């Protein structure tokens, strides 16, 4: 039992260290569009927060989640008094995040690269 608890502790610490790998600036182009998207991510345990920027307009989000290499968050935009939610899901792999999004039933994909 003692060894089992040790293994669980090591896995939890390794998971926390992995989550921190997402911190920083990321950029990509929306697939099929000539539109650059920028993100700044900050991990705190299993919580993800950050800023989403398109065409110079920045929107913060703070209710994101991290589960291993998987991330998910929602960006809420004010479109002339109407709130529009964009759901994002992604998988972190080294210096790349393959992300899908859903904006009002319209899916899309973004490949983000870490800005160095």
Secondary structure by P-SEA (a helix, b strand, c coil): caaaaaaaaaaaaaaaaaaacccbbbbbccccccbbbbbbbbbcccbbbbbbbcccbbbbbcbbbbcccbbbbbbbbbcccbbbbbbbbbbbcccccbbbbbcccccbbbbbbbcc
